[in-house]
């Protein structure tokens, strides 16, 4: 959701634009460049601390457990709220975790990433959280689109800087509309109380989940499996290559559903140490979260940003009665679908800047005819339905709704987020 002014382009474009020029030319240009902000691994690890509540500047992943609400602020840390009264969520603390994007909770232990590290935190006292263990360098060297370099450290941000200088147009960069473009071969960096045994609930955009006493996490191409028998010291026991472009992970009973930019992967995790791939459902390249029940999987596909830009936005309903042979049943056009959630026969779909929709899917062939409600006055990114409570996050905040009355959203509260408008 942050604007990037430096744009990386392919070497072919650079050749086409400039290598046809034979004369050396220098030009004085004023432009806005972005200076990388680098944090070493030692700095990142020493920056961990528990702070009083702070304002949320950017929306991220959401998680719920035992009346507590967790909001991950991308690459900053985790905000913890007492949500026993959803009409009045009370901020408790902020866990400063550089490089954090995801979390999951089992019992009184919260697991969270910090760049390439995995942290285990005791949250039995949410106002006095303790770091129990840090597993260093267990994740890949490119972590959630943050470049990791063994010598330089982590690229954590870009800072705008106005530059006035003479430039040689035969160099490895050029300008257009006062923006600096860099050839890819020149760039060095890429852009209540807790139940002691239960696990929490994440949204459909999650990359962390817990199933059968194991933590499953994904990066862009791999699934990592951690044994949680000793909850305070998770042990990495397996790493499974899936494919490029995986994005989300969703647990259902003894199965794991993984959404990717090219399809949906279904794994059997009866033996969690060695997941068995049951099938792959392929679709056209697009962003793809997934949720499922015993017979159906629901996948939203959207264009824009890193997703395919010329693809229609849609909901796909997939028959998964035979997990080894999923098949497409129905496709419904949407505006710009993001995260989604299901409860009984209720289907909730976040439509980005177009708001939040509620459908009845009891008749899967008539979902488009059974839209129960549509609220449009906010941006909707992801949802968690929990009984009669619906938690939804978007760029302007986290909203909670009473959904006890079929088809009626009754807003309970709003936690403001000072984020930039999102699509």
N, C-alpha and C positions, 0 to 999 in steps of 0.2 A: 504494500500500500504506500510505500515511499517512492518518490519520483527519482529516476536515475537519469543524470544528464550525460554522463559518459556512456556511449553506446558502442558495443563491440560488434564489428562486422567481419565478414569473411574476406580472405585475401583476394578472392576473385573480384570483389567489388572495388577494392583498392587498385587492383591492376587495371580494371576497365576505366576508372576515373582518372588515373594519374600516370600510369606508365607509358601512355602514349605521348606524353610531353617530353621533348628532348632538351629544352633549355632549363637551366637551374634558375629558379625564381624564389626570391624571399619576399615575404609579406608581413607587415605588422598587423597583428590581429588582437582584438580584445575578446576574451571568451570566458565562460564559466566552466571551470574544470572541477573534478571531484578528487580530492586527496583521500587515499585509503587510510582508515584508522585500523592499526594493527594491535592486537593484544596477544602477548605471549601466553603459552600454556601455564606458566608459573603465575602470571598476573591473573589469568582467569580463575585459577584454582584458589588463589589467595583472596579473590574478591567475593567469595561466597560469604553471605552473612544473613542474619534474620533481622528485619527492620520493622518498625511500626507501619501501619497501613499507609500507602501512598496512592496518588491518583494513577489511573490506568491510561497510558498514552496510546496504546495500539491493541486492537483485539486479536485474540489467538484462540487456542484450543480450550475447550471447557470440559469439566469433569465434576461428578457428583458422588458423594458417599456419606451415608448416615447423617444427613442433614447439614453437611458441609459442602461448600461450593468452591471449586478451584478454577481460576482463570489464568492461563499462561499468556504472559505478554511476550511476544516473539523476541528471543535472544536477550531478554532482560531478567525474567524470573516468573514467580508464581504468586498470585494474589489469593489469599485464603479468607473465606467468609463463613460466618455462622449463618446458615440458611434454614434453621429450624422454623423460622417464621418467614416464608417467602415474600410476605408483604413488607418485610423490614430486614433485609439481609444486612448483617453487621460485619464490617471489615475487621479482621483479627490481626493479620500480619502480612508482610511481603517477604518472600524468600528470594533474595538477590542471587540469581544463578545465571551468569553470563552464558550465552549460547543455548539457553533452554527453549525448546519448542513443544515438548510433549511430556506427559506424565501418566501414571497409573498408580492405584492404591490397593493394597491388600492388607487387611487388618489395620494396624496402626503404622504401617510403613508406606511411605510414598517413594516411588521410583521416578526419577527425572533425569533427562539428559542435560549435559553441559558440554557443548561441542562434542568431542569424541569420547567423553567420560560418561559413566552411568553413576548416579548418586542414589544412595538409600538413606532416607530421612525418617526419623522417629517423629510422628506428628500426634502422639497420644495427648500431648498438651499443645494445642495449636498456637498458643502464644509463646511457647518456649520450644521451638522445633530444634531437633538435634541431628547433625550429620553423623550417621553411623558408619558409613563406608563409601569410599569412592573407588570405582573400578576404572582405572585409567586406560585410555586409548583402546576401548573395546569396539568402537564404531569406526566406520570407514573414514578416510581422510577428507572426503567432501561430505559435510554434515549439514543436511537440510539447507542446501544451496549456499552454505558458508564454506569458503575455501580454507583448507587447513594445510599449513606448510610446516614441516618439522623444524626448520631453522627460523623462519620469520614469525610464525605463530598463526593467529586467526584473523581473517579479514572480518571485522565486526561492524563497520559502518563506512560511509563516505561523507566527507565534509566539503561543502561548496567553497570554492575559492576563485575570485576573479583574477585572471592572468592577462597581462599585456606584454607581448614579446614578438620578436621577429622569428618567423618560422620558415623553414625550407620545405617547399611543397613536395620535395622528393623524399621526405622523411617517412617514417612508418606511421604517420597519422595525418589527418586532414580535417578541414572544417566545412560545415554546412549549417546555415541558419544559426551561427554563433554557438554551435555545439562541436565538441571535440569527438572525433571518431578514431578508434584505434584498431589496427590490424590484429587479428587473433594470434598470429605468431609472434607479435610484439608484446602483447599483454602478459603479465606474470601472475595476475590474480583474477579469479572469477567471482563475476558477480553472483452440641450434645456430647456424645462419646462415640468412639469408633468401635464397630463390631470387630472383635479380634480375629475373626476368620474370613469374613466376607470381602468381596472385591467391590469396587465402585463401578460407575457407568460413565463411559466416554461418549463423545459425539461421533457422527459418521465420518468426520475428517481426521480421526485419531490415527496416529502411527504407533501408539503403544496400546497393548491390551494384555489382560491376564486371563489365562484359561488353564484349568487343571493344575494349579499350583506352579505355573511357569509364566514368565514374562515374555511376551512376543513383541518384538519391535521391528520396524522396517526402515530402510533408507531408500535411496532411489532404485536399488536393484537387488537388495539382499534382505532376508529375514534372519534376525538374531534371536536365539532362544536362551533364556536364563533360568536356571533352577533356583526356586525360591524356598527350598526346604529350610535353609538358614536365612530367614527373611532379611536379616540385617546385613547379609553379605552375599548378594546374588552371584551365581557362578555361570559364566558363559559356557554353555555345553555344546552348542551347535550353531553353525552359520550356513544358511541355505540360499543359494543363488536362485532367484526367480526369473527376473527379466528386467530390462531397462524400463524406467518410467512408472514404477509402482508408487502408489500415493497414499492409500488408506488401508486400514485393517479393521475387520469387524468380527467379533466372536459370536457364535451361536451354538449352544450345546457343545459337542465335541468336534466342532468344525470351525475353521477360520476362512473368512472370505476376504480376499485382497483385491482392492480396486486399483487399476493401473490406467495409463493413458491409452492402452491398446486393448484392454479386456479385463475380465474378472477371473481370478484364480481361486479354486476351492481346494482346501487342504483338510484332510482328516488328521486330528491331533489326539486320537485315543491314546496313542503313545506320544506324549508331547516332546520327547527328546528327538524323535525322528518323524517329523510330519510327512504324510504321504499325499502327494498331489493327486486329486481325483479327476480334475478336469480344468479346462480353460475355455471360457466363453469369450470370443473375440468380437470386438466392434471397431469402428473407424476411430482413428486417433482423436482423442478428446479427454478432457478432465473427467474423473470418474470415481465418485464415492458410491458405496454399496451398503445396503442393509438387507436382512433376510429373515425368513421364518422357516417353518417346516416344509413348505411347498413352493414358496415364491421368493425371488430376489428382486429388489428394486434398485435400479442403477440410474443416476442422472448423468447426462452428458452435456457439456457446455463448451462454448468457444471463448476466445479472448485470452489476453495475457500470454502465458506459456502454453496454453491449450491451442488447438487448431482454430484459426480465425474464420474459416469459411464453412464451418459445419453448423447445421441446425441444432438448436437447443432442444433436448428432449428427455423424457422419462421412458425407460425400457422396463418392461415387466417380463421376468424370465422364469420359466418352469424349472424348478430344481428338485422335483420329486425323485428323479434319477440324478443323483449328484455327479455321476460319471458322464452324463450327457445333457447338460443344461441347454434349453432351447428358448428362443425368443417367442413370446406369446403376443405382446402388444407394444406399440410405440405411441407415445403421446407427445405432441409438441408443447414446449414450455417457453417461457420468456428468457430466462438465464439461470437455470437451476444450479444450486450449490449443494449444501448438506441436506439430509433428510432423516426422518425417523418414523417408526411405526409403533402403534399400540392397538392391540386387538385388530379391528378392521379400519383403523384410522391411519392415514398416511399424511405426514407433514412434510412439505417441501419448501426449502428456502430458495427464493427467487432473486437473490442479490438485491439490487436497487428497486426491484419490483415487489418486494415485501415477502410475506409468508402466506402459504396456501394450506388449506385443510381439505383432504379428500376422504371419501369412504371407498375402500377398495374391495368390499365384500363381493362385488361383481367386477372382476378384473378387466372384463371386456368393456366396461362402461365407466371407467374412472373419470374420463373427461366430462361425463354427464352427472357426476356425483361430487362436484366441488361444493363443499359445505360452507366455506368461508375464505375470505381473502382480505388481509390487512396490508396496507400499502405505505404507511407513513414512516417507514424506516428501512434500513438495509438489513437483510437477513443472510447469514453465512452458514450457521449450523444450529442443530437442535438436539435436545435430549428430552424425550417424553418419559416421565416417571409417574405412573398412576394418573392422578388428576392434575399433575403439574407438568407444564411444558417450559423448559429453559431454552432460550434462544439468544444467540449472540450475533452481532453485526458490527459494522464499523463505528456506529454511533452509540453502542452500548449493549449491555446484557439485559434482556427483558424476561420476566416471568409471568406466565399466564395460568389461570385456573381454566382447565378444559373439562370440568366435570359435566357440563351441559353440552350435549352433542352439537358440534358445529358452531360453538360460541367461544371466542377468545375473550376472557375477562382479565385485563392486565392487573397484575398484583404489584409489580415494582419495576424499577429501571435503574440499573447501575450505569452511570455515564462513562463513556470512553471518549477521550479527546483524539480520535483518529481522523485521518483524512477521508473524504468520501471515497467509497469503493464502488466497483461495478457490480 
